[in-house]
Amino acid sequence: MAEKETILINLYHQLYQGMINADLEQLDGILANDFILTHMTGVRQSKAEWLAAIKDGSMNYYSEQEAAAQVNGDALTCRNVVDASIYGMRSKWRLQMVLSFVHQAKEWKIKTAIASSY
């Protein structure tokens, strides 16, 4: 596996680890300042809005089971099952997440995340 691919997959794993642990510091460190999350409903959240929703408990992530992950250039497409409570509705969501990355200040950051069901 190429070094860049390893780094991007590592960031993807850190993203879910940070979500499950509600580790806002970890998430802040791997997300670009202008990060945008597009939820499967089409709702878009800035980095600050999403981290605030995790902090206040509006979005709780309990576990994630990876089904597949593939890097293509500066993007990664992954499929997984995520046990989460989003605004009080808990379910095991079958998510496809497309992450785009940007290289800033000698390190890779997650620039966007677009979630959909599969």
C-alpha positions as CSV (number, residue, x, y, z in Angstrom):
1,M,0.0,0.0,0.0
2,A,1.4,3.4,-0.9
3,E,2.3,5.9,1.9
4,K,-0.5,8.4,0.9
5,E,-3.1,5.6,0.8
6,T,-2.0,4.4,4.3
7,I,-2.2,8.0,5.7
8,L,-5.7,8.6,4.2
9,I,-7.1,5.3,5.5
10,N,-5.5,6.0,8.9
11,L,-7.3,9.4,9.0
12,Y,-10.6,7.6,8.1
13,H,-10.1,5.3,11.1
14,Q,-9.2,8.2,13.3
15,L,-12.4,9.9,12.2
16,Y,-14.6,7.1,13.4
17,Q,-12.5,6.6,16.6
18,G,-13.0,10.3,17.4
19,M,-16.7,10.1,16.7
20,I,-17.3,7.0,18.9
21,N,-15.2,8.5,21.7
22,A,-16.7,12.0,21.3
23,D,-13.1,13.1,21.2
24,L,-13.5,16.7,19.9
25,E,-9.8,17.5,20.2
26,Q,-8.9,14.5,18.0
27,L,-11.7,15.4,15.4
28,D,-10.6,19.0,15.4
29,G,-7.0,18.0,14.7
30,I,-7.9,15.8,11.6
31,L,-10.6,18.0,10.0
32,A,-9.7,21.0,7.8
33,N,-10.9,24.3,9.3
34,D,-13.4,24.6,6.4
35,F,-14.6,21.0,6.7
36,I,-18.2,20.3,5.6
37,L,-20.2,17.2,6.5
38,T,-23.2,16.4,4.3
39,H,-25.5,14.0,6.1
40,M,-27.5,11.3,4.3
41,T,-30.6,13.7,4.6
42,G,-28.7,16.3,2.6
43,V,-28.2,18.6,5.7
44,R,-24.8,20.3,5.6
45,Q,-22.9,21.1,8.7
46,S,-19.7,23.0,9.2
47,K,-16.9,21.6,11.4
48,A,-18.0,23.9,14.3
49,E,-21.7,22.9,14.0
50,W,-20.9,19.2,13.8
51,L,-18.5,19.2,16.7
52,A,-21.1,21.2,18.7
53,A,-23.7,18.5,18.0
54,I,-21.4,15.8,19.2
55,K,-20.5,17.8,22.3
56,D,-24.1,18.5,23.3
57,G,-25.2,14.9,22.7
58,S,-27.4,15.6,19.6
59,M,-25.2,13.1,17.8
60,N,-23.9,10.1,19.6
61,Y,-21.8,7.4,17.9
62,Y,-21.5,4.0,19.6
63,S,-19.8,1.7,17.1
64,E,-18.7,1.2,13.6
65,Q,-18.1,-1.9,11.5
66,E,-16.2,-1.3,8.3
67,A,-17.3,-3.2,5.3
68,A,-15.0,-1.7,2.7
69,A,-12.6,1.3,2.1
70,Q,-11.0,2.4,-1.1
71,V,-8.7,5.3,-1.9
72,N,-9.0,7.0,-5.2
73,G,-6.6,10.0,-5.6
74,D,-7.4,12.5,-2.8
75,A,-10.7,10.8,-1.9
76,L,-11.7,7.7,0.1
77,T,-15.0,5.8,-0.3
78,C,-16.0,3.6,2.6
79,R,-19.0,1.5,3.5
80,N,-19.8,0.6,7.1
81,V,-22.5,0.0,9.6
82,V,-22.7,2.8,12.2
83,D,-24.6,2.4,15.5
84,A,-25.6,6.0,16.3
85,S,-28.2,8.2,17.8
86,I,-28.9,11.2,15.7
87,Y,-31.2,13.8,17.3
88,G,-32.6,11.0,19.5
89,M,-33.2,8.4,16.8
90,R,-30.9,5.5,17.4
91,S,-30.3,3.0,14.6
92,K,-27.6,0.9,12.9
93,W,-27.1,3.0,9.8
94,R,-25.6,1.4,6.6
95,L,-23.5,4.3,5.5
96,Q,-21.4,5.0,2.5
97,M,-19.1,7.9,3.2
98,V,-17.0,9.7,0.6
99,L,-14.2,11.7,2.2
100,S,-12.1,14.2,0.4
101,F,-8.7,15.2,1.7
102,V,-6.5,18.3,1.4
103,H,-2.8,18.5,2.1
104,Q,-2.2,21.5,4.4
105,A,0.9,22.6,6.3
106,K,2.7,19.3,5.5
107,E,-0.2,17.1,6.7
108,W,-3.4,15.6,5.3
109,K,-6.8,16.8,6.6
110,I,-10.3,15.7,5.9
111,K,-11.9,18.4,3.8
112,T,-15.4,17.0,3.2
113,A,-17.5,14.0,4.2
114,I,-20.6,13.1,2.2
115,A,-22.8,10.4,3.7
116,S,-25.4,8.3,2.0
117,S,-27.1,5.0,2.6
118,Y,-26.3,1.8,0.7
